[in-house]
Amino acid sequence: MKRTAISAALFAILTTGIFAADKVAVGKTSYPTALKRKVGDKSANLKLTGAGTHVSKTLKVYTIASYVEKGAEVQDATQLAAADCGKVLHLVMLRDVNGRDLAVALTDAIRRSEPSLTLKKEMTQFAKKVSKNNTKKGDHIWLTHIPGVGLRCEIAGKVFTTRNMEFAHAVWSNFVGPNNADEELRKELISRL
């Protein structure tokens, strides 16, 4: 009996170490280095390009991980932002955020990163849908780039798709493009490329 308990404890320690090596910790949040997720109507194998924390005015707002489809020829931030392949941004909220405040923050950041953006209709629709969803600490937001379609957003249990490739590109540019909203976070999101 004692031997079985010791073996079980040893197995738990060893397998925990193995699984921990397959994750990247950002504060108390852990992101897997490999992710299988539905992108459009197919399942995709994705690899982590980096992860970090978004800080606004000294407040930690969310952690975020960036994933790109395995096999994609992506070697830097510019290629990641422009790639028309399966991509995912996975946010985990570190505090409660009113839906309207989140919508304003996201759309303002997207406009700053893409100043020539002419997607008024898409931005308005996106902001309207996001603003209806208050987020709580621990909530997950999934932004999925669907090749040839646009951006799928899962937030607070609601799912909607913005069918415009330029808009999807603008979202990625906000996080990893040259006019990004947070340079330190941009470096973290591409640290594994």
PyRosetta script that sets phi, psi and omega in degrees:
from pyrosetta import init, pose_from_sequence

init()
pose = pose_from_sequence("MKRTAISAALFAILTTGIFAADKVAVGKTSYPTALKRKVGDKSANLKLTGAGTHVSKTLKVYTIASYVEKGAEVQDATQLAAADCGKVLHLVMLRDVNGRDLAVALTDAIRRSEPSLTLKKEMTQFAKKVSKNNTKKGDHIWLTHIPGVGLRCEIAGKVFTTRNMEFAHAVWSNFVGPNNADEELRKELISRL")
pose.set_psi(1, -46.6)
pose.set_omega(1, -179.6)
pose.set_phi(2, -63.0)
pose.set_psi(2, -40.2)
pose.set_omega(2, -179.7)
pose.set_phi(3, -63.5)
pose.set_psi(3, -39.6)
pose.set_omega(3, 178.6)
pose.set_phi(4, -64.6)
pose.set_psi(4, -41.9)
pose.set_omega(4, 179.8)
pose.set_phi(5, -64.4)
pose.set_psi(5, -41.9)
pose.set_omega(5, 178.8)
pose.set_phi(6, -65.0)
pose.set_psi(6, -43.4)
pose.set_omega(6, 178.3)
pose.set_phi(7, -61.5)
pose.set_psi(7, -42.4)
pose.set_omega(7, 179.8)
pose.set_phi(8, -64.4)
pose.set_psi(8, -42.3)
pose.set_omega(8, 179.4)
pose.set_phi(9, -64.8)
pose.set_psi(9, -42.5)
pose.set_omega(9, 178.8)
pose.set_phi(10, -63.6)
pose.set_psi(10, -42.3)
pose.set_omega(10, 178.1)
pose.set_phi(11, -61.4)
pose.set_psi(11, -42.8)
pose.set_omega(11, 179.9)
pose.set_phi(12, -62.4)
pose.set_psi(12, -42.1)
pose.set_omega(12, 179.4)
pose.set_phi(13, -65.2)
pose.set_psi(13, -45.2)
pose.set_omega(13, -178.5)
pose.set_phi(14, -66.2)
pose.set_psi(14, -44.6)
pose.set_omega(14, -178.1)
pose.set_phi(15, -72.4)
pose.set_psi(15, -30.4)
pose.set_omega(15, 175.6)
pose.set_phi(16, -63.2)
pose.set_psi(16, -41.4)
pose.set_omega(16, 177.2)
pose.set_phi(17, -62.6)
pose.set_psi(17, -39.8)
pose.set_omega(17, 179.7)
pose.set_phi(18, -65.2)
pose.set_psi(18, -47.4)
pose.set_omega(18, -179.2)
pose.set_phi(19, -67.8)
pose.set_psi(19, -35.5)
pose.set_omega(19, 179.4)
pose.set_phi(20, -62.6)
pose.set_psi(20, -34.5)
pose.set_omega(20, 179.3)
pose.set_phi(21, -67.3)
pose.set_psi(21, -20.4)
pose.set_omega(21, -179.4)
pose.set_phi(22, -93.4)
pose.set_psi(22, 11.8)
pose.set_omega(22, -179.8)
pose.set_phi(23, -132.9)
pose.set_psi(23, 156.8)
pose.set_omega(23, 174.9)
pose.set_phi(24, -119.4)
pose.set_psi(24, 126.5)
pose.set_omega(24, -179.7)
pose.set_phi(25, -90.8)
pose.set_psi(25, 135.2)
pose.set_omega(25, 172.4)
pose.set_phi(26, -126.8)
pose.set_psi(26, 99.3)
pose.set_omega(26, -172.1)
pose.set_phi(27, 62.6)
pose.set_psi(27, -126.8)
pose.set_omega(27, 179.7)
pose.set_phi(28, -91.4)
pose.set_psi(28, -1.5)
pose.set_omega(28, -179.5)
pose.set_phi(29, -96.0)
pose.set_psi(29, 135.6)
pose.set_omega(29, 176.1)
pose.set_phi(30, -115.3)
pose.set_psi(30, 134.6)
pose.set_omega(30, 177.7)
pose.set_phi(31, -116.9)
pose.set_psi(31, 133.7)
pose.set_omega(31, 177.5)
pose.set_phi(32, -69.6)
pose.set_psi(32, 148.4)
pose.set_omega(32, 178.5)
pose.set_phi(33, -77.6)
pose.set_psi(33, -19.2)
pose.set_omega(33, 175.3)
pose.set_phi(34, -129.1)
pose.set_psi(34, 141.9)
pose.set_omega(34, -175.2)
pose.set_phi(35, -141.5)
pose.set_psi(35, 133.9)
pose.set_omega(35, 173.0)
pose.set_phi(36, -107.6)
pose.set_psi(36, 123.8)
pose.set_omega(36, -173.6)
pose.set_phi(37, -149.0)
pose.set_psi(37, 150.0)
pose.set_omega(37, 177.5)
pose.set_phi(38, -74.8)
pose.set_psi(38, 128.4)
pose.set_omega(38, 176.5)
pose.set_phi(39, -124.3)
pose.set_psi(39, 106.5)
pose.set_omega(39, -173.7)
pose.set_phi(40, 69.2)
pose.set_psi(40, -126.3)
pose.set_omega(40, -178.9)
pose.set_phi(41, -103.1)
pose.set_psi(41, 14.3)
pose.set_omega(41, 179.4)
pose.set_phi(42, -131.0)
pose.set_psi(42, 159.7)
pose.set_omega(42, 176.4)
pose.set_phi(43, -88.9)
pose.set_psi(43, 136.3)
pose.set_omega(43, -177.8)
pose.set_phi(44, -125.3)
pose.set_psi(44, 144.0)
pose.set_omega(44, 172.5)
pose.set_phi(45, -94.9)
pose.set_psi(45, 121.7)
pose.set_omega(45, -174.6)
pose.set_phi(46, -118.1)
pose.set_psi(46, 151.1)
pose.set_omega(46, 176.3)
pose.set_phi(47, -119.6)
pose.set_psi(47, 147.5)
pose.set_omega(47, -178.9)
pose.set_phi(48, -70.6)
pose.set_psi(48, 129.7)
pose.set_omega(48, 174.6)
pose.set_phi(49, -99.4)
pose.set_psi(49, -15.1)
pose.set_omega(49, 177.9)
pose.set_phi(50, 157.3)
pose.set_psi(50, 168.3)
pose.set_omega(50, -179.2)
pose.set_phi(51, -152.8)
pose.set_psi(51, 152.1)
pose.set_omega(51, -180.0)
pose.set_phi(52, -166.4)
pose.set_psi(52, -166.4)
pose.set_omega(52, -178.2)
pose.set_phi(53, -122.9)
pose.set_psi(53, 133.9)
pose.set_omega(53, 174.5)
pose.set_phi(54, -90.8)
pose.set_psi(54, 124.5)
pose.set_omega(54, 179.0)
pose.set_phi(55, -115.0)
pose.set_psi(55, 130.8)
pose.set_omega(55, 177.2)
pose.set_phi(56, -124.2)
pose.set_psi(56, 116.9)
pose.set_omega(56, 179.6)
pose.set_phi(57, 52.2)
pose.set_psi(57, 48.3)
pose.set_omega(57, 179.4)
pose.set_phi(58, 72.0)
pose.set_psi(58, -0.6)
pose.set_omega(58, 178.1)
pose.set_phi(59, -98.6)
pose.set_psi(59, 128.9)
pose.set_omega(59, 175.4)
pose.set_phi(60, -76.8)
pose.set_psi(60, 119.8)
pose.set_omega(60, -173.7)
pose.set_phi(61, -99.2)
pose.set_psi(61, -46.9)
pose.set_omega(61, 178.9)
pose.set_phi(62, -158.1)
pose.set_psi(62, 157.9)
pose.set_omega(62, 167.2)
pose.set_phi(63, -96.7)
pose.set_psi(63, 156.8)
pose.set_omega(63, -177.9)
pose.set_phi(64, -147.7)
pose.set_psi(64, 141.6)
pose.set_omega(64, 174.1)
pose.set_phi(65, -123.1)
pose.set_psi(65, 143.7)
pose.set_omega(65, 178.3)
pose.set_phi(66, -112.4)
pose.set_psi(66, 133.4)
pose.set_omega(66, 179.1)
pose.set_phi(67, -127.6)
pose.set_psi(67, 148.8)
pose.set_omega(67, 174.8)
pose.set_phi(68, -134.3)
pose.set_psi(68, 149.9)
pose.set_omega(68, -178.8)
pose.set_phi(69, -59.7)
pose.set_psi(69, 132.7)
pose.set_omega(69, 177.7)
pose.set_phi(70, -59.1)
pose.set_psi(70, 139.3)
pose.set_omega(70, -179.8)
pose.set_phi(71, 92.1)
pose.set_psi(71, -10.8)
pose.set_omega(71, 177.9)
pose.set_phi(72, -70.0)
pose.set_psi(72, 139.3)
pose.set_omega(72, -179.8)
pose.set_phi(73, -83.3)
pose.set_psi(73, 73.6)
pose.set_omega(73, -177.9)
pose.set_phi(74, -120.3)
pose.set_psi(74, 118.8)
pose.set_omega(74, -176.8)
pose.set_phi(75, -122.1)
pose.set_psi(75, -10.9)
pose.set_omega(75, 178.9)
pose.set_phi(76, -150.6)
pose.set_psi(76, 178.6)
pose.set_omega(76, -176.1)
pose.set_phi(77, -62.9)
pose.set_psi(77, -40.5)
pose.set_omega(77, -179.8)
pose.set_phi(78, -61.8)
pose.set_psi(78, -45.0)
pose.set_omega(78, 179.1)
pose.set_phi(79, -66.5)
pose.set_psi(79, -37.9)
pose.set_omega(79, 178.5)
pose.set_phi(80, -63.2)
pose.set_psi(80, -46.0)
pose.set_omega(80, -179.4)
pose.set_phi(81, -62.9)
pose.set_psi(81, -38.1)
pose.set_omega(81, -174.5)
pose.set_phi(82, -87.7)
pose.set_psi(82, -17.3)
pose.set_omega(82, -173.1)
pose.set_phi(83, -60.3)
pose.set_psi(83, 129.4)
pose.set_omega(83, 175.6)
pose.set_phi(84, -99.2)
pose.set_psi(84, 70.0)
pose.set_omega(84, 178.5)
pose.set_phi(85, -140.6)
pose.set_psi(85, 177.4)
pose.set_omega(85, 177.3)
pose.set_phi(86, -61.4)
pose.set_psi(86, 125.0)
pose.set_omega(86, 177.5)
pose.set_phi(87, -142.2)
pose.set_psi(87, 148.5)
pose.set_omega(87, -179.8)
pose.set_phi(88, -138.9)
pose.set_psi(88, 138.5)
pose.set_omega(88, 167.1)
pose.set_phi(89, -114.6)
pose.set_psi(89, 121.8)
pose.set_omega(89, -177.1)
pose.set_phi(90, -114.6)
pose.set_psi(90, 111.4)
pose.set_omega(90, 179.7)
pose.set_phi(91, -102.9)
pose.set_psi(91, 140.5)
pose.set_omega(91, 172.2)
pose.set_phi(92, -123.6)
pose.set_psi(92, 120.4)
pose.set_omega(92, -174.6)
pose.set_phi(93, -70.7)
pose.set_psi(93, 136.5)
pose.set_omega(93, 178.0)
pose.set_phi(94, -101.1)
pose.set_psi(94, -4.0)
pose.set_omega(94, 178.3)
pose.set_phi(95, -156.9)
pose.set_psi(95, 165.0)
pose.set_omega(95, 174.6)
pose.set_phi(96, -71.8)
pose.set_psi(96, 136.1)
pose.set_omega(96, 178.1)
pose.set_phi(97, -136.2)
pose.set_psi(97, 127.4)
pose.set_omega(97, 176.2)
pose.set_phi(98, -61.8)
pose.set_psi(98, 138.8)
pose.set_omega(98, -178.1)
pose.set_phi(99, -57.2)
pose.set_psi(99, -40.1)
pose.set_omega(99, 179.5)
pose.set_phi(100, -64.5)
pose.set_psi(100, -42.2)
pose.set_omega(100, 179.4)
pose.set_phi(101, -64.7)
pose.set_psi(101, -40.0)
pose.set_omega(101, 178.5)
pose.set_phi(102, -64.4)
pose.set_psi(102, -43.3)
pose.set_omega(102, 179.8)
pose.set_phi(103, -61.5)
pose.set_psi(103, -44.8)
pose.set_omega(103, 179.8)
pose.set_phi(104, -63.7)
pose.set_psi(104, -45.2)
pose.set_omega(104, -179.2)
pose.set_phi(105, -61.7)
pose.set_psi(105, -45.5)
pose.set_omega(105, -178.9)
pose.set_phi(106, -66.9)
pose.set_psi(106, -47.3)
pose.set_omega(106, -177.2)
pose.set_phi(107, -69.1)
pose.set_psi(107, -36.1)
pose.set_omega(107, 176.1)
pose.set_phi(108, -63.3)
pose.set_psi(108, -42.1)
pose.set_omega(108, 179.7)
pose.set_phi(109, -65.3)
pose.set_psi(109, -40.5)
pose.set_omega(109, 179.2)
pose.set_phi(110, -64.3)
pose.set_psi(110, -42.2)
pose.set_omega(110, 178.7)
pose.set_phi(111, -62.9)
pose.set_psi(111, -39.8)
pose.set_omega(111, 178.8)
pose.set_phi(112, -65.3)
pose.set_psi(112, -39.2)
pose.set_omega(112, -176.4)
pose.set_phi(113, -76.6)
pose.set_psi(113, -25.1)
pose.set_omega(113, 179.9)
pose.set_phi(114, -128.4)
pose.set_psi(114, 75.6)
pose.set_omega(114, -174.6)
pose.set_phi(115, -61.6)
pose.set_psi(115, -23.2)
pose.set_omega(115, -179.5)
pose.set_phi(116, -89.5)
pose.set_psi(116, 7.9)
pose.set_omega(116, -176.7)
pose.set_phi(117, -57.8)
pose.set_psi(117, 127.0)
pose.set_omega(117, -179.5)
pose.set_phi(118, -116.4)
pose.set_psi(118, 30.9)
pose.set_omega(118, -174.7)
pose.set_phi(119, -102.2)
pose.set_psi(119, 53.3)
pose.set_omega(119, -176.3)
pose.set_phi(120, -57.9)
pose.set_psi(120, -44.5)
pose.set_omega(120, -179.0)
pose.set_phi(121, -61.8)
pose.set_psi(121, -46.8)
pose.set_omega(121, -179.2)
pose.set_phi(122, -65.7)
pose.set_psi(122, -41.7)
pose.set_omega(122, 179.5)
pose.set_phi(123, -63.6)
pose.set_psi(123, -41.8)
pose.set_omega(123, 179.5)
pose.set_phi(124, -63.9)
pose.set_psi(124, -45.6)
pose.set_omega(124, 179.5)
pose.set_phi(125, -63.8)
pose.set_psi(125, -44.6)
pose.set_omega(125, 178.9)
pose.set_phi(126, -59.9)
pose.set_psi(126, -49.5)
pose.set_omega(126, -179.6)
pose.set_phi(127, -60.4)
pose.set_psi(127, -41.8)
pose.set_omega(127, -179.5)
pose.set_phi(128, -61.9)
pose.set_psi(128, -42.8)
pose.set_omega(128, -178.6)
pose.set_phi(129, -71.9)
pose.set_psi(129, -42.3)
pose.set_omega(129, 179.2)
pose.set_phi(130, -64.4)
pose.set_psi(130, -40.0)
pose.set_omega(130, -175.7)
pose.set_phi(131, -63.8)
pose.set_psi(131, -19.9)
pose.set_omega(131, 179.1)
pose.set_phi(132, -80.1)
pose.set_psi(132, -3.4)
pose.set_omega(132, -172.5)
pose.set_phi(133, -123.2)
pose.set_psi(133, 97.5)
pose.set_omega(133, 173.1)
pose.set_phi(134, -70.4)
pose.set_psi(134, 140.8)
pose.set_omega(134, 178.6)
pose.set_phi(135, -111.5)
pose.set_psi(135, 148.4)
pose.set_omega(135, 178.9)
pose.set_phi(136, -111.7)
pose.set_psi(136, 158.8)
pose.set_omega(136, 175.2)
pose.set_phi(137, -53.9)
pose.set_psi(137, 129.6)
pose.set_omega(137, -179.8)
pose.set_phi(138, 95.4)
pose.set_psi(138, -12.5)
pose.set_omega(138, 177.2)
pose.set_phi(139, -66.9)
pose.set_psi(139, 150.4)
pose.set_omega(139, 179.0)
pose.set_phi(140, -108.2)
pose.set_psi(140, 139.6)
pose.set_omega(140, 172.9)
pose.set_phi(141, -122.8)
pose.set_psi(141, 128.9)
pose.set_omega(141, 178.8)
pose.set_phi(142, -116.2)
pose.set_psi(142, 122.7)
pose.set_omega(142, 173.8)
pose.set_phi(143, -111.9)
pose.set_psi(143, 117.7)
pose.set_omega(143, -175.7)
pose.set_phi(144, -119.1)
pose.set_psi(144, 124.5)
pose.set_omega(144, 175.6)
pose.set_phi(145, -84.5)
pose.set_psi(145, 118.0)
pose.set_omega(145, 179.1)
pose.set_phi(146, -102.9)
pose.set_psi(146, 115.2)
pose.set_omega(146, -177.2)
pose.set_phi(147, -53.7)
pose.set_psi(147, 133.7)
pose.set_omega(147, 177.4)
pose.set_phi(148, 72.5)
pose.set_psi(148, 0.6)
pose.set_omega(148, -177.0)
pose.set_phi(149, -119.7)
pose.set_psi(149, -64.3)
pose.set_omega(149, -176.5)
pose.set_phi(150, 151.6)
pose.set_psi(150, -138.7)
pose.set_omega(150, -173.0)
pose.set_phi(151, -115.8)
pose.set_psi(151, 128.3)
pose.set_omega(151, 173.7)
pose.set_phi(152, -105.2)
pose.set_psi(152, 129.2)
pose.set_omega(152, -179.1)
pose.set_phi(153, -118.6)
pose.set_psi(153, 128.4)
pose.set_omega(153, 173.2)
pose.set_phi(154, -116.5)
pose.set_psi(154, 118.6)
pose.set_omega(154, -177.1)
pose.set_phi(155, -145.2)
pose.set_psi(155, 126.8)
pose.set_omega(155, 178.1)
pose.set_phi(156, 49.5)
pose.set_psi(156, 42.1)
pose.set_omega(156, 177.2)
pose.set_phi(157, 81.4)
pose.set_psi(157, -3.3)
pose.set_omega(157, 178.8)
pose.set_phi(158, -103.4)
pose.set_psi(158, 146.0)
pose.set_omega(158, -179.5)
pose.set_phi(159, -128.7)
pose.set_psi(159, 133.7)
pose.set_omega(159, 173.9)
pose.set_phi(160, -148.8)
pose.set_psi(160, 156.4)
pose.set_omega(160, -178.5)
pose.set_phi(161, -123.3)
pose.set_psi(161, 132.2)
pose.set_omega(161, 172.8)
pose.set_phi(162, -100.3)
pose.set_psi(162, 108.3)
pose.set_omega(162, -173.4)
pose.set_phi(163, -87.0)
pose.set_psi(163, 77.7)
pose.set_omega(163, 177.6)
pose.set_phi(164, -160.4)
pose.set_psi(164, 119.4)
pose.set_omega(164, -177.3)
pose.set_phi(165, -67.5)
pose.set_psi(165, -35.4)
pose.set_omega(165, 179.7)
pose.set_phi(166, -63.9)
pose.set_psi(166, -37.8)
pose.set_omega(166, 178.5)
pose.set_phi(167, -66.5)
pose.set_psi(167, -45.0)
pose.set_omega(167, 178.0)
pose.set_phi(168, -59.1)
pose.set_psi(168, -42.8)
pose.set_omega(168, 177.9)
pose.set_phi(169, -61.1)
pose.set_psi(169, -40.8)
pose.set_omega(169, -179.7)
pose.set_phi(170, -63.2)
pose.set_psi(170, -36.5)
pose.set_omega(170, 178.4)
pose.set_phi(171, -62.8)
pose.set_psi(171, -46.3)
pose.set_omega(171, 179.8)
pose.set_phi(172, -66.9)
pose.set_psi(172, -37.3)
pose.set_omega(172, 177.9)
pose.set_phi(173, -61.5)
pose.set_psi(173, -35.0)
pose.set_omega(173, 177.6)
pose.set_phi(174, -57.3)
pose.set_psi(174, -37.8)
pose.set_omega(174, -177.0)
pose.set_phi(175, -91.3)
pose.set_psi(175, -37.3)
pose.set_omega(175, -174.0)
pose.set_phi(176, -124.9)
pose.set_psi(176, -0.1)
pose.set_omega(176, -178.9)
pose.set_phi(177, -78.7)
pose.set_psi(177, 173.7)
pose.set_omega(177, -177.4)
pose.set_phi(178, -66.4)
pose.set_psi(178, -26.1)
pose.set_omega(178, 178.6)
pose.set_phi(179, -106.2)
pose.set_psi(179, 39.0)
pose.set_omega(179, -175.3)
pose.set_phi(180, -64.9)
pose.set_psi(180, 164.9)
pose.set_omega(180, -178.3)
pose.set_phi(181, -80.7)
pose.set_psi(181, -17.7)
pose.set_omega(181, -173.7)
pose.set_phi(182, -153.6)
pose.set_psi(182, 99.5)
pose.set_omega(182, -174.3)
pose.set_phi(183, -62.5)
pose.set_psi(183, -40.6)
pose.set_omega(183, 179.0)
pose.set_phi(184, -62.6)
pose.set_psi(184, -43.0)
pose.set_omega(184, 178.5)
pose.set_phi(185, -65.0)
pose.set_psi(185, -40.1)
pose.set_omega(185, 178.0)
pose.set_phi(186, -55.5)
pose.set_psi(186, -45.3)
pose.set_omega(186, 179.7)
pose.set_phi(187, -61.5)
pose.set_psi(187, -40.6)
pose.set_omega(187, -180.0)
pose.set_phi(188, -67.2)
pose.set_psi(188, -37.7)
pose.set_omega(188, -177.3)
pose.set_phi(189, -71.7)
pose.set_psi(189, -16.5)
pose.set_omega(189, 178.3)
pose.set_phi(190, -114.7)
pose.set_psi(190, 10.6)
pose.set_omega(190, -174.0)
pose.set_phi(191, -65.1)
pose.set_psi(191, -18.5)
pose.set_omega(191, -178.5)
pose.set_phi(192, -106.8)
pose.set_psi(192, 10.9)
pose.set_omega(192, 178.3)
pose.set_phi(193, -76.7)
pose.dump_pdb("model.pdb")
